[in-house]
């Protein structure tokens, strides 16, 4: 639809094209939050035997229908919905949906009348109790207007998803499903980070999904806004290898530019297209590090200058000193073997939020099992406090320096409210 409308159509006021454009804008806005990155709880909507990969391929309106039916089953509704027109005209599904979302506010009394218009009025009245009565009228419900009913349901989801948050165990299952951890854990962390920036399409396999250069260019533009001249880029779908190489060559050019100053010795666009792991990981790591430094650079205590690893270590040691309970572990570098016990990270968290860490649950971490328990505890607390964490317990135990740096950076950002 968007491809059929031009500036002249807007100037001339071609009504059906303008209305179509407005609808597309509204639809994109309403459906943009139906995203597992924003709502990990959508993981609960997977059907038996369905893979997350298959689920993520569903268009947003189909996921919305899945959500609708999830709530209908929850309250034992006798019907299911397969569309936003004929299946909602009688308001039965809407009555049950609202009752599932807010049983204390929305009763099923509307079902006591056979008058469809009156029933629809009661649906809208109940939705109003949730401040979600926008987009539909009784007439649009009874007539089964697909656009307005889709907008109504999407707005309900955005305001009242009604899905229980995932437990730490379920979040771990989601991570495993997303990134089938048999692959390299570092590439998994990098993919998680890129997805957290909102790149499209969703990165499942770091090496396969970067081959056309588009995700890398999106990432660069988010790390350094405005750096990409999009008119130079071959847009999706990029089917020929030649055009993929062109995009990836541009990635390398931008990486070496004065704005980013990456060290990219011996890497060419064809290496990214071919999925050369070492070179691709090196590039993405420098992007992730640049993003972290840019975020932390905004801290007033650093007056806009670049933050070094030494700065982060000094901050961590000073933060521990502020904590309660006399916990005084210190390090001099991220190569310090004591980091593998996670005690240092727990002490940092205790310094950020005194009393948060229950030290009766913390072990010295001398054995691998004890170290893993400490690492899981540190990651769990950091996430609950709002930190964006990309490391796994194994990354800490194995002393993966790059990922340890991101952990410290995330805690630093949490402390400063970035």
Buried (B, 14 or more C-beta within 10 A) or exposed (E): EEEEBEEEBEEEEBEEBBEBBEBEEBBEEBBEBBBBBEBBBBBBBBEEEEEBEEBBEBEBBEBBBBBBBBBBEBBEBEEEBEEBBEBBBBBBBBBBBBBBBBEEEBBBEBBEEEEBEBBBBBBBEBBEEBEBBBBBBBEBBBBBBBBBBBBBBBBBBBBBBBBEEBEEEBBBBBBEBBBBBEBBBBBBBBBBBBBEBBBEEBBBBBBEBBBBBBBBBBBBBBBBEEBBEEEEBBEEEBEEEEBBBBBBBBBBEBBBEEBBEBEBEEBBBBBBBBBBBEBBBBBBBBBBBBBBBBBBBEBEEBEEEEBEBEBBBEBBBEBBEEBEEEBEBBBEEBEBEEBBBBBBBBBBBBBBBEEBBEEEEBBEBEEEEBBBBBBBBBBBBBBEBEBBBBBBBBBBBEBBEBBBBBBBBBBBBBBBEE
